[in-house]
Each structure stands twice: as C-alpha cells, then as structure tokens.
Amino acid sequence: MIGVTKTRPEDVVDALEQKGIKEIWLHWMTETPEAQEKCRDYNMHLITGRCPMMYLGHGVSIHTMHREIAKLIGKY
C-alpha cells in the first residue's frame, strides 16, 4: 500500500505501470480524472470509491466502525 495525495496521483500511476503493476486502488479522495484515465489507458484494474483501510485489520478503530456502517447501509 502506498499513500498518495490528490496532487498528481497520475504520476504514481505512471510509476506503477513502469514497474508492471496492473492492479491499483485509489482512495476515494485521490481518484482524480487524470489518474483514472491513465489507469484505463494502461489497462489497469482500478478500484475507487472506497477507503482501503476499511478492509484491513481487526479490533476497534475508526476504520472498523466505517466498515460496519458501510455493511449496514449496503456499501461494503
């Protein structure tokens, strides 16, 4: 997992493509149109619209609470 900001995430997409990485998850706050277009151009499998932290770890945290709320409203 690599955390990036919304400032030019398409540059990170370029770097990942150069390394041969074909699956990428852009956090819902960093999914710029330019980054999404590059993923399509590179034929990458792109996941967007969700926070990956909801799917990691166990125990009580803001992320597990987010996960449980998402499950309750059918968005998990």
MOPAC internal coordinates of N, CA, C and O (Angstrom, degrees):
PM7 1SCF
backbone

  N    0.0000 0     0.00 0     0.00 0    0    0    0
  C    1.4419 1     0.00 0     0.00 0    1    0    0
  C    1.5252 1   107.48 1     0.00 0    2    1    0
  O    1.2310 1   121.32 1   -48.27 1    3    2    1
  N    1.3111 1   115.07 1   131.73 1    3    2    1
  C    1.4569 1   122.22 1   177.37 1    5    3    2
  C    1.5181 1   107.46 1  -122.91 1    6    5    3
  O    1.2310 1   120.33 1   -57.45 1    7    6    5
  N    1.3067 1   116.97 1   122.55 1    7    6    5
  C    1.4540 1   120.43 1   177.61 1    9    7    6
  C    1.5213 1   110.27 1   -87.24 1   10    9    7
  O    1.2310 1   120.79 1   -49.30 1   11   10    9
  N    1.3166 1   116.10 1   130.70 1   11   10    9
  C    1.4661 1   120.75 1   178.02 1   13   11   10
  C    1.5229 1   109.44 1  -129.72 1   14   13   11
  O    1.2310 1   120.97 1   -18.73 1   15   14   13
  N    1.3120 1   115.76 1   161.27 1   15   14   13
  C    1.4621 1   120.50 1   176.32 1   17   15   14
  C    1.5216 1   109.03 1   -95.67 1   18   17   15
  O    1.2310 1   120.92 1    -4.24 1   19   18   17
  N    1.3158 1   115.84 1   175.76 1   19   18   17
  C    1.4587 1   120.45 1  -179.53 1   21   19   18
  C    1.5300 1   111.84 1   -75.95 1   22   21   19
  O    1.2310 1   120.16 1   175.11 1   23   22   21
  N    1.3117 1   117.30 1    -4.89 1   23   22   21
  C    1.4574 1   121.36 1   178.56 1   25   23   22
  C    1.5240 1   109.37 1   -80.74 1   26   25   23
  O    1.2310 1   120.35 1   -77.53 1   27   26   25
  N    1.3064 1   116.93 1   102.47 1   27   26   25
  C    1.4648 1   125.83 1   175.31 1   29   27   26
  C    1.5415 1   114.88 1    56.93 1   30   29   27
  O    1.2310 1   119.40 1  -128.97 1   31   30   29
  N    1.3278 1   118.75 1    51.03 1   31   30   29
  C    1.4629 1   119.02 1   175.88 1   33   31   30
  C    1.5261 1   112.19 1   -63.70 1   34   33   31
  O    1.2310 1   120.21 1   162.74 1   35   34   33
  N    1.3396 1   117.21 1   -17.26 1   35   34   33
  C    1.4667 1   119.63 1   177.39 1   37   35   34
  C    1.5286 1   111.17 1   -62.91 1   38   37   35
  O    1.2310 1   119.91 1   154.04 1   39   38   37
  N    1.3394 1   117.77 1   -25.96 1   39   38   37
  C    1.4660 1   120.18 1   175.49 1   41   39   38
  C    1.5281 1   110.67 1   -66.19 1   42   41   39
  O    1.2310 1   120.76 1   143.04 1   43   42   41
  N    1.3295 1   116.16 1   -36.96 1   43   42   41
  C    1.4623 1   120.54 1   177.01 1   45   43   42
  C    1.5251 1   109.71 1   -67.89 1   46   45   43
  O    1.2310 1   120.26 1   140.57 1   47   46   45
  N    1.3301 1   117.11 1   -39.43 1   47   46   45
  C    1.4680 1   120.86 1   176.62 1   49   47   46
  C    1.5256 1   109.60 1   -58.90 1   50   49   47
  O    1.2310 1   120.07 1   136.41 1   51   50   49
  N    1.3310 1   117.47 1   -43.59 1   51   50   49
  C    1.4691 1   121.04 1   176.98 1   53   51   50
  C    1.5279 1   111.00 1   -58.37 1   54   53   51
  O    1.2310 1   120.43 1   133.00 1   55   54   53
  N    1.3273 1   116.79 1   -47.00 1   55   54   53
  C    1.4661 1   121.03 1  -178.21 1   57   55   54
  C    1.5248 1   111.32 1   -63.48 1   58   57   55
  O    1.2310 1   120.20 1   139.63 1   59   58   57
  N    1.3333 1   117.21 1   -40.37 1   59   58   57
  C    1.4645 1   120.49 1   179.16 1   61   59   58
  C    1.5206 1   110.91 1   -66.68 1   62   61   59
  O    1.2310 1   120.54 1   140.83 1   63   62   61
  N    1.3206 1   116.57 1   -39.17 1   63   62   61
  C    1.4678 1   120.06 1   178.83 1   65   63   62
  C    1.5238 1   109.95 1   -64.00 1   66   65   63
  O    1.2310 1   119.90 1   140.37 1   67   66   65
  N    1.3161 1   117.80 1   -39.63 1   67   66   65
  C    1.4626 1   121.39 1   178.91 1   69   67   66
  C    1.5232 1   111.84 1   -64.15 1   70   69   67
  O    1.2310 1   120.28 1   153.96 1   71   70   69
  N    1.3287 1   117.08 1   -26.04 1   71   70   69
  C    1.4673 1   122.01 1   177.21 1   73   71   70
  C    1.5271 1   112.10 1   -87.99 1   74   73   71
  O    1.2310 1   120.24 1   178.44 1   75   74   73
  N    1.3315 1   117.15 1    -1.56 1   75   74   73
  C    1.4570 1   120.70 1   178.51 1   77   75   74
  C    1.5137 1   114.57 1    86.16 1   78   77   75
  O    1.2310 1   119.97 1  -169.33 1   79   78   77
  N    1.3076 1   117.66 1    10.67 1   79   78   77
  C    1.4658 1   121.42 1  -179.86 1   81   79   78
  C    1.5200 1   108.63 1   -79.67 1   82   81   79
  O    1.2310 1   120.76 1   -52.62 1   83   82   81
  N    1.3236 1   116.15 1   127.38 1   83   82   81
  C    1.4627 1   121.14 1  -175.02 1   85   83   82
  C    1.5236 1   113.68 1  -116.02 1   86   85   83
  O    1.2310 1   119.83 1  -179.29 1   87   86   85
  N    1.3208 1   117.92 1     0.71 1   87   86   85
  C    1.4609 1   121.45 1   177.46 1   89   87   86
  C    1.5184 1   108.04 1  -124.41 1   90   89   87
  O    1.2310 1   120.86 1   -52.70 1   91   90   89
  N    1.3287 1   115.96 1   127.30 1   91   90   89
  C    1.4609 1   120.53 1  -176.10 1   93   91   90
  C    1.5260 1   109.82 1  -141.55 1   94   93   91
  O    1.2310 1   121.42 1   -37.33 1   95   94   93
  N    1.2984 1   114.88 1   142.67 1   95   94   93
  C    1.4569 1   121.61 1   177.47 1   97   95   94
  C    1.5182 1   106.92 1  -120.51 1   98   97   95
  O    1.2310 1   120.41 1   -66.11 1   99   98   97
  N    1.3122 1   116.81 1   113.89 1   99   98   97
  C    1.4575 1   121.68 1   176.24 1  101   99   98
  C    1.5220 1   108.67 1   -96.83 1  102  101   99
  O    1.2310 1   120.95 1   -58.32 1  103  102  101
  N    1.3031 1   115.78 1   121.68 1  103  102  101
  C    1.4620 1   122.03 1   177.24 1  105  103  102
  C    1.5297 1   108.92 1   -54.26 1  106  105  103
  O    1.2310 1   120.31 1   -32.34 1  107  106  105
  N    1.3031 1   117.01 1   147.66 1  107  106  105
  C    1.4643 1   121.25 1  -174.60 1  109  107  106
  C    1.5232 1   113.40 1   -59.58 1  110  109  107
  O    1.2310 1   119.23 1   164.54 1  111  110  109
  N    1.3082 1   119.08 1   -15.46 1  111  110  109
  C    1.4635 1   120.76 1   178.05 1  113  111  110
  C    1.5320 1   112.48 1   -96.93 1  114  113  111
  O    1.2310 1   119.73 1   177.13 1  115  114  113
  N    1.3285 1   118.13 1    -2.87 1  115  114  113
  C    1.4700 1   120.76 1  -177.73 1  117  115  114
  C    1.5226 1   112.78 1  -122.56 1  118  117  115
  O    1.2310 1   120.07 1  -168.19 1  119  118  117
  N    1.3027 1   117.48 1    11.81 1  119  118  117
  C    1.4673 1   121.08 1  -175.72 1  121  119  118
  C    1.5288 1   111.09 1   -87.13 1  122  121  119
  O    1.2310 1   120.71 1  -110.23 1  123  122  121
  N    1.3103 1   116.24 1    69.77 1  123  122  121
  C    1.4665 1   120.16 1  -179.50 1  125  123  122
  C    1.5271 1   110.16 1   -69.25 1  126  125  123
  O    1.2310 1   120.10 1   -25.74 1  127  126  125
  N    1.3201 1   117.42 1   154.26 1  127  126  125
  C    1.4665 1   120.22 1   176.90 1  129  127  126
  C    1.5305 1   112.31 1   -57.38 1  130  129  127
  O    1.2310 1   120.37 1   143.53 1  131  130  129
  N    1.3281 1   116.90 1   -36.47 1  131  130  129
  C    1.4673 1   120.35 1   179.96 1  133  131  130
  C    1.5260 1   111.57 1   -65.77 1  134  133  131
  O    1.2310 1   120.31 1   137.75 1  135  134  133
  N    1.3248 1   117.00 1   -42.25 1  135  134  133
  C    1.4653 1   120.48 1   178.57 1  137  135  134
  C    1.5260 1   110.69 1   -66.17 1  138  137  135
  O    1.2310 1   120.33 1   138.76 1  139  138  137
  N    1.3309 1   116.97 1   -41.24 1  139  138  137
  C    1.4609 1   120.27 1   178.71 1  141  139  138
  C    1.5244 1   110.99 1   -64.06 1  142  141  139
  O    1.2310 1   120.32 1   139.86 1  143  142  141
  N    1.3234 1   116.99 1   -40.14 1  143  142  141
  C    1.4623 1   120.51 1   178.94 1  145  143  142
  C    1.5291 1   110.99 1   -64.06 1  146  145  143
  O    1.2310 1   120.53 1   138.17 1  147  146  145
  N    1.3190 1   116.60 1   -41.83 1  147  146  145
  C    1.4695 1   119.35 1   178.55 1  149  147  146
  C    1.5249 1   110.79 1   -62.74 1  150  149  147
  O    1.2310 1   120.14 1   139.56 1  151  150  149
  N    1.3168 1   117.35 1   -40.44 1  151  150  149
  C    1.4668 1   120.47 1   178.09 1  153  151  150
  C    1.5254 1   110.29 1   -60.66 1  154  153  151
  O    1.2310 1   120.35 1   138.11 1  155  154  153
  N    1.3233 1   116.93 1   -41.89 1  155  154  153
  C    1.4736 1   120.17 1   177.06 1  157  155  154
  C    1.5238 1   110.24 1   -64.26 1  158  157  155
  O    1.2310 1   120.50 1   135.03 1  159  158  157
  N    1.3345 1   116.64 1   -44.97 1  159  158  157
  C    1.4650 1   120.78 1  -179.66 1  161  159  158
  C    1.5293 1   111.70 1   -60.18 1  162  161  159
  O    1.2310 1   120.53 1   142.57 1  163  162  161
  N    1.3304 1   116.59 1   -37.43 1  163  162  161
  C    1.4650 1   121.76 1  -179.38 1  165  163  162
  C    1.5273 1   112.45 1   -87.04 1  166  165  163
  O    1.2310 1   120.47 1  -178.92 1  167  166  165
  N    1.3314 1   116.70 1     1.08 1  167  166  165
  C    1.4643 1   121.90 1  -179.03 1  169  167  166
  C    1.5349 1   111.43 1    57.78 1  170  169  167
  O    1.2310 1   121.09 1  -136.63 1  171  170  169
  N    1.3183 1   115.52 1    43.37 1  171  170  169
  C    1.4632 1   121.52 1   177.89 1  173  171  170
  C    1.5273 1   109.78 1   -88.87 1  174  173  171
  O    1.2310 1   120.93 1   -30.39 1  175  174  173
  N    1.3088 1   115.82 1   149.61 1  175  174  173
  C    1.4619 1   120.87 1   171.23 1  177  175  174
  C    1.5217 1   106.28 1   -81.89 1  178  177  175
  O    1.2310 1   120.46 1   -64.96 1  179  178  177
  N    1.3265 1   116.73 1   115.04 1  179  178  177
  C    1.4592 1   122.27 1  -173.98 1  181  179  178
  C    1.5163 1   110.65 1  -112.83 1  182  181  179
  O    1.2310 1   120.89 1   -49.32 1  183  182  181
  N    1.3243 1   115.90 1   130.68 1  183  182  181
  C    1.4619 1   122.30 1   172.22 1  185  183  182
  C    1.5236 1   106.23 1  -111.18 1  186  185  183
  O    1.2310 1   120.39 1   -49.42 1  187  186  185
  N    1.3225 1   116.87 1   130.58 1  187  186  185
  C    1.4640 1   121.84 1   177.61 1  189  187  186
  C    1.5194 1   109.66 1  -140.06 1  190  189  187
  O    1.2310 1   121.24 1    -7.73 1  191  190  189
  N    1.3102 1   115.23 1   172.27 1  191  190  189
  C    1.4590 1   120.32 1   172.74 1  193  191  190
  C    1.5082 1   115.60 1    85.11 1  194  193  191
  O    1.2310 1   120.06 1  -179.23 1  195  194  193
  N    1.3188 1   117.50 1     0.77 1  195  194  193
  C    1.4616 1   120.73 1  -179.36 1  197  195  194
  C    1.5150 1   109.99 1  -140.44 1  198  197  195
  O    1.2310 1   121.32 1   -24.82 1  199  198  197
  N    1.3063 1   115.08 1   155.18 1  199  198  197
  C    1.4587 1   121.18 1   176.69 1  201  199  198
  C    1.5282 1   108.72 1   -88.58 1  202  201  199
  O    1.2310 1   119.36 1   -58.79 1  203  202  201
  N    1.3298 1   118.83 1   121.21 1  203  202  201
  C    1.4626 1   120.33 1  -179.29 1  205  203  202
  C    1.5208 1   113.06 1   -63.63 1  206  205  203
  O    1.2310 1   119.78 1   157.19 1  207  206  205
  N    1.3112 1   118.03 1   -22.81 1  207  206  205
  C    1.4612 1   120.57 1  -179.03 1  209  207  206
  C    1.5292 1   111.91 1   -65.62 1  210  209  207
  O    1.2310 1   120.05 1   159.07 1  211  210  209
  N    1.3329 1   117.51 1   -20.93 1  211  210  209
  C    1.4674 1   120.05 1   177.29 1  213  211  210
  C    1.5231 1   111.14 1   -64.44 1  214  213  211
  O    1.2310 1   120.07 1   155.39 1  215  214  213
  N    1.3154 1   117.48 1   -24.61 1  215  214  213
  C    1.4538 1   122.08 1  -173.05 1  217  215  214
  C    1.5233 1   112.68 1   -99.68 1  218  217  215
  O    1.2310 1   120.03 1  -179.11 1  219  218  217
  N    1.3152 1   117.54 1     0.89 1  219  218  217
  C    1.4560 1   121.70 1  -177.02 1  221  219  218
  C    1.5173 1   110.56 1  -112.14 1  222  221  219
  O    1.2310 1   121.06 1   -35.06 1  223  222  221
  N    1.3030 1   115.58 1   144.94 1  223  222  221
  C    1.4497 1   120.88 1   171.75 1  225  223  222
  C    1.5153 1   115.14 1    75.23 1  226  225  223
  O    1.2310 1   122.33 1    -8.87 1  227  226  225
  N    1.3172 1   113.14 1   171.13 1  227  226  225
  C    1.4594 1   122.11 1   179.99 1  229  227  226
  C    1.5205 1   108.00 1  -136.21 1  230  229  227
  O    1.2310 1   120.55 1    -2.94 1  231  230  229
  N    1.2979 1   116.55 1   177.06 1  231  230  229
  C    1.4517 1   120.15 1  -178.81 1  233  231  230
  C    1.5173 1   110.68 1    91.17 1  234  233  231
  O    1.2310 1   121.14 1     6.27 1  235  234  233
  N    1.3102 1   115.42 1  -173.73 1  235  234  233
  C    1.4578 1   120.75 1  -176.65 1  237  235  234
  C    1.5316 1   109.40 1   -94.99 1  238  237  235
  O    1.2310 1   121.24 1   -57.66 1  239  238  237
  N    1.3042 1   115.23 1   122.34 1  239  238  237
  C    1.4634 1   121.68 1   175.37 1  241  239  238
  C    1.5234 1   107.59 1  -157.39 1  242  241  239
  O    1.2310 1   120.83 1    -8.18 1  243  242  241
  N    1.3057 1   116.01 1   171.82 1  243  242  241
  C    1.4656 1   119.79 1   176.95 1  245  243  242
  C    1.5272 1   110.15 1   -60.52 1  246  245  243
  O    1.2310 1   120.73 1   146.99 1  247  246  245
  N    1.3373 1   116.21 1   -33.01 1  247  246  245
  C    1.4610 1   120.31 1  -178.35 1  249  247  246
  C    1.5292 1   111.84 1   -71.21 1  250  249  247
  O    1.2310 1   120.27 1   140.69 1  251  250  249
  N    1.3346 1   117.09 1   -39.31 1  251  250  249
  C    1.4672 1   118.31 1   177.96 1  253  251  250
  C    1.5287 1   110.50 1   -70.49 1  254  253  251
  O    1.2310 1   120.11 1   146.19 1  255  254  253
  N    1.3243 1   117.40 1   -33.81 1  255  254  253
  C    1.4681 1   119.18 1   175.50 1  257  255  254
  C    1.5288 1   110.15 1   -65.64 1  258  257  255
  O    1.2310 1   120.31 1   138.82 1  259  258  257
  N    1.3168 1   117.01 1   -41.18 1  259  258  257
  C    1.4685 1   121.77 1   176.47 1  261  259  258
  C    1.5296 1   109.88 1   -59.59 1  262  261  259
  O    1.2310 1   120.69 1   136.79 1  263  262  261
  N    1.3411 1   116.28 1   -43.21 1  263  262  261
  C    1.4626 1   121.11 1   179.11 1  265  263  262
  C    1.5247 1   110.79 1   -60.85 1  266  265  263
  O    1.2310 1   120.35 1   133.93 1  267  266  265
  N    1.3225 1   116.94 1   -46.07 1  267  266  265
  C    1.4652 1   120.03 1  -177.82 1  269  267  266
  C    1.5287 1   111.38 1   -65.60 1  270  269  267
  O    1.2310 1   120.12 1   140.95 1  271  270  269
  N    1.3088 1   117.37 1   -39.05 1  271  270  269
  C    1.4713 1   120.14 1   176.31 1  273  271  270
  C    1.5218 1   110.16 1   -64.21 1  274  273  271
  O    1.2310 1   120.40 1   137.15 1  275  274  273
  N    1.3367 1   116.85 1   -42.85 1  275  274  273
  C    1.4675 1   120.69 1   178.40 1  277  275  274
  C    1.5252 1   110.71 1   -60.77 1  278  277  275
  O    1.2310 1   120.25 1   140.87 1  279  278  277
  N    1.3276 1   117.13 1   -39.13 1  279  278  277
  C    1.4700 1   120.53 1   177.37 1  281  279  278
  C    1.5283 1   110.69 1   -63.77 1  282  281  279
  O    1.2310 1   120.67 1   136.26 1  283  282  281
  N    1.3293 1   116.33 1   -43.74 1  283  282  281
  C    1.4665 1   120.53 1  -178.59 1  285  283  282
  C    1.5208 1   112.62 1   -61.62 1  286  285  283
  O    1.2310 1   120.39 1   143.92 1  287  286  285
  N    1.3183 1   116.86 1   -36.08 1  287  286  285
  C    1.4639 1   119.18 1  -177.04 1  289  287  286
  C    1.5297 1   112.90 1   -99.47 1  290  289  287
  O    1.2310 1   120.79 1  -170.53 1  291  290  289
  N    1.3559 1   116.09 1     9.47 1  291  290  289
  C    1.4636 1   120.29 1   174.66 1  293  291  290
  C    1.5156 1   115.08 1    75.89 1  294  293  291
  O    1.2310 1   119.80 1  -152.69 1  295  294  293
  N    1.3292 1   117.98 1    27.31 1  295  294  293
  C    1.4654 1   121.16 1  -179.27 1  297  295  294
  C    1.5246 1   112.44 1  -114.54 1  298  297  295
  O    1.2310 1   119.90 1  -161.95 1  299  298  297
  N    1.3272 1   117.79 1    18.05 1  299  298  297
  C    1.4670 1   121.49 1  -178.73 1  301  299  298
  C    1.5014 1   109.31 1   -98.92 1  302  301  299
  O    1.2310 1   120.10 1   180.00 1  303  302  301

